[in-house]
Amino acid sequence: MGFEVGIASVAEVALITEWAAREGWNPGRTDAQAFLVADPRGFLVGRLDGEPVTSISVIRYGETFGFLGMYIARPDVRGRGFGFRTWQAGMERMSGRTVALDGVVAQQPNYRRSGFRPAWTTTRFEGAPPIPDPPAGIRLVDARAVPFDALAAFDRRHFGAPRDAFLAAWISLPERHALVAMTDAGIVGFAVLRRAQDAARLGPVFASDAEVATALVSALARGAGAPAVAVDAPGINPRAAAWAESLGWTPTFETARMYTGPAPTIDTDGLFGITSLELG
């Protein structure tokens, strides 16, 4: 039958997420369900004699932006060109868009050769969650109870593109908690914690300041009973790494955000943790 690249099935998206866990990326246990909602045709697999051996996610957001992730070749087929053929199929699907990715250090030279340019470094920090209460004047409420138009607008301000279907799934799937920080003036913070194979994953963490970010993470970890958490702090906001370090968290993993074109305009000062290395 040979090798061919096609759209992944629902079962294959779950398999790809398992591959990501084996690579040490520690995705959330139910992330695959939200991934599918984001762009059901955005997951490609390379099949060798009908068996999945490579993968890539190429998620379209809006009309001009896309995010690439889940670029994996099964260890037993590496070095045979199957991964690159999968990459080519993925990039063809993104034709005409600015494409972003969070690239591991070893792959960054390859991404540069494909036209990606680094914008900032992202560092994963892990550690025990903080325990303070919210600052005065801040209310923490279940994200599912917040008018969705307000939540989606706050999310887009920090992400740079519409992703409403994904967002609705991201806050409501099992094995996760989502909170919004509110004042009388409106939303000042938003964060999600989801269970994972290792430390519980935080993402996004959007907040007006470090104090709000800490309050969100503290309440989420208490609600989930999580003894350890992990967040991917973007270097484009220097306050993010400083915040994680102030909590005593340890850097464990590094990637680079890279783009093929102009980066979307976002509120970088409020970006304390990106949503997902896989989908942006």
C-alpha positions in Angstrom: 0.0 0.0 0.0 2.9 2.4 0.6 2.9 5.7 2.4 0.2 8.3 2.1 -0.9 11.4 4.2 -4.6 12.0 5.0 -7.0 13.5 7.5 -6.9 11.7 10.8 -9.8 9.9 12.3 -11.1 10.7 15.8 -9.3 7.6 17.0 -6.1 8.6 15.3 -6.2 12.1 17.0 -6.4 10.2 20.4 -3.4 8.1 19.2 -1.4 11.2 18.2 -2.0 12.7 21.7 -0.6 9.5 23.2 2.5 9.9 21.0 2.8 13.5 22.3 2.7 12.1 25.9 5.5 9.6 25.1 7.6 12.5 23.7 7.4 14.0 27.2 5.1 16.9 26.2 2.5 16.0 28.9 -0.7 17.0 27.2 -3.9 17.1 29.2 -5.8 13.9 29.5 -8.9 15.2 27.6 -7.1 17.7 25.3 -7.7 15.6 22.2 -11.4 16.3 22.4 -10.9 20.0 22.4 -8.3 19.7 19.6 -10.9 18.1 17.4 -13.4 20.8 18.0 -10.8 23.5 17.0 -10.5 22.2 13.4 -11.7 18.6 12.7 -9.8 18.5 9.4 -6.7 20.0 10.9 -5.0 16.8 12.0 -3.1 14.8 9.4 -1.5 11.4 9.7 0.9 9.6 7.5 0.0 6.0 7.1 2.5 3.3 6.0 0.7 0.3 4.6 -2.4 1.6 6.3 -0.9 2.0 9.8 -0.4 5.5 11.3 3.3 6.4 11.7 3.5 10.2 11.4 1.4 13.2 12.4 1.0 16.9 12.2 -1.7 19.3 13.3 -2.4 22.4 11.1 -5.2 24.3 12.8 -6.8 27.2 10.9 -8.0 30.1 13.0 -10.0 32.8 11.2 -9.1 33.7 7.7 -5.4 34.5 7.9 -3.8 32.6 10.9 -2.9 29.0 11.6 -1.0 27.0 14.2 1.2 24.0 13.6 1.9 21.3 16.2 1.9 17.6 16.9 4.7 17.1 14.4 5.8 13.5 15.3 7.2 10.5 13.5 7.0 7.2 15.3 10.6 6.3 16.4 10.8 3.1 14.3 10.2 5.0 11.0 12.4 8.1 11.6 15.0 8.9 9.0 13.0 7.6 6.1 11.5 10.9 4.9 7.9 10.1 6.0 7.9 12.9 8.5 9.0 15.5 5.9 6.3 14.4 3.5 3.8 14.8 6.3 5.2 18.3 7.0 4.8 19.2 3.3 1.2 18.2 3.3 0.5 20.2 6.5 2.2 23.3 5.2 0.2 23.0 1.9 -3.0 23.1 4.0 -1.8 26.4 5.6 -1.0 28.1 2.2 -1.6 31.8 2.3 -1.7 32.1 6.1 0.7 33.3 8.7 1.7 30.1 10.6 2.9 29.8 14.1 4.4 26.9 16.1 6.2 26.3 19.4 9.3 24.4 18.3 11.5 22.2 20.5 15.2 23.1 20.5 16.3 20.2 18.3 13.9 21.0 15.5 14.3 24.8 15.3 17.0 24.7 12.6 14.6 22.7 10.4 11.8 25.1 11.0 14.1 28.0 10.0 14.8 26.3 6.7 11.0 26.2 6.1 10.6 29.9 6.6 9.8 30.2 10.3 11.5 32.9 12.3 11.8 33.0 16.1 9.7 35.5 18.1 10.3 34.5 21.7 11.3 31.6 23.9 8.7 29.8 26.0 9.8 28.0 29.2 7.9 25.4 31.0 7.9 25.8 34.8 6.7 23.2 37.3 6.2 23.2 41.0 3.8 23.2 43.9 0.8 25.5 43.6 0.7 28.7 45.7 -1.9 29.1 48.4 -3.0 32.8 48.7 -6.5 34.0 48.5 -7.7 36.5 45.8 -6.6 40.2 46.3 -9.2 42.6 47.5 -11.8 43.5 44.9 -11.3 40.4 42.8 -14.0 37.7 42.4 -13.2 34.3 41.0 -16.0 32.7 39.1 -16.5 29.5 37.1 -15.6 30.4 33.5 -18.7 28.4 32.3 -20.9 31.0 34.1 -19.4 34.0 32.4 -21.2 35.4 29.3 -19.4 33.7 26.5 -19.1 36.8 24.3 -17.1 38.6 27.0 -14.9 35.5 27.7 -14.2 35.0 23.9 -13.2 38.7 23.5 -10.8 38.5 26.5 -9.3 35.3 25.0 -8.9 36.8 21.6 -7.1 39.8 23.1 -4.4 37.5 24.3 -4.4 34.9 21.5 -4.8 37.1 18.5 -7.4 35.1 16.5 -11.0 33.8 17.0 -11.3 30.3 18.4 -14.7 30.2 19.9 -15.6 26.5 19.4 -12.3 25.4 20.8 -12.6 27.8 23.8 -16.1 26.5 24.6 -14.8 22.9 24.7 -11.6 23.9 26.5 -13.4 25.2 29.6 -16.1 22.5 29.8 -14.5 19.1 29.1 -14.0 16.6 32.0 -10.8 16.6 34.1 -10.4 20.3 34.0 -11.3 23.5 35.9 -11.6 27.0 34.5 -11.9 30.3 36.4 -12.3 33.9 35.5 -11.1 36.8 37.7 -13.7 39.6 37.8 -13.9 43.2 39.1 -16.8 45.6 38.8 -15.2 46.8 35.5 -15.2 43.3 33.9 -12.7 40.4 33.3 -9.2 40.8 34.5 -8.0 37.2 34.4 -8.7 33.8 32.9 -7.0 30.5 33.6 -7.6 26.7 33.0 -6.1 23.8 34.7 -6.4 20.3 33.3 -5.3 16.9 34.5 -2.3 15.4 32.7 0.0 12.4 32.9 2.4 14.3 35.2 2.0 17.7 36.7 -1.4 19.3 36.0 -1.2 21.6 33.1 -2.1 25.3 33.3 -3.1 27.1 30.1 -4.1 29.7 29.4 -3.1 32.0 32.2 -4.2 35.5 31.2 -4.1 38.1 34.0 -3.8 41.8 34.6 -0.9 41.2 36.9 1.0 38.5 38.8 -1.2 38.8 41.9 -4.3 37.9 39.8 -2.4 35.1 38.1 -1.4 33.6 41.4 -4.9 33.8 42.8 -6.3 32.0 39.8 -3.7 29.2 39.9 -4.1 28.8 43.7 -7.9 28.4 43.4 -7.7 26.1 40.4 -5.1 23.8 42.1 -7.2 23.6 45.3 -10.3 22.8 43.3 -8.6 20.1 41.4 -6.6 18.7 44.3 -3.4 19.1 42.2 -0.1 18.7 44.1 2.0 20.0 41.2 1.3 22.3 38.2 3.1 23.2 35.0 2.8 26.4 32.9 4.5 27.4 29.7 5.6 31.0 30.4 6.2 33.1 27.3 9.4 35.2 27.1 7.6 38.0 25.3 6.2 38.9 28.7 9.2 39.2 31.1 6.8 39.3 34.0 5.7 35.7 33.3 9.0 34.0 34.0 9.7 36.3 37.0 6.2 35.3 38.3 6.9 31.6 38.0 10.4 31.9 39.6 8.9 33.9 42.5 6.6 30.9 43.2 9.7 28.6 43.4 8.9 26.7 40.2 11.6 25.0 38.3 12.2 25.4 34.5 12.0 21.9 32.9 11.4 22.4 29.1 12.0 25.1 26.5 10.5 25.9 23.1 10.5 28.8 20.7 7.5 30.5 19.3 8.1 31.0 15.6 6.1 32.5 12.8 6.2 32.5 9.0 4.9 36.0 8.8 3.8 38.9 11.0 2.9 37.9 14.5 -0.7 38.7 15.5 -1.2 41.7 17.8 -1.8 40.5 21.4 -1.8 41.8 24.9 1.6 40.5 25.9 1.6 42.1 29.3 -1.3 39.9 30.3 0.1 36.7 28.9 1.5 34.6 31.8 0.9 31.2 30.3 0.1 30.1 26.8 -2.9 27.8 26.2 -1.2 24.8 24.6 2.1 24.0 22.9 0.1 21.9 20.4 -2.5 24.5 19.3 -1.2 27.8 20.5 
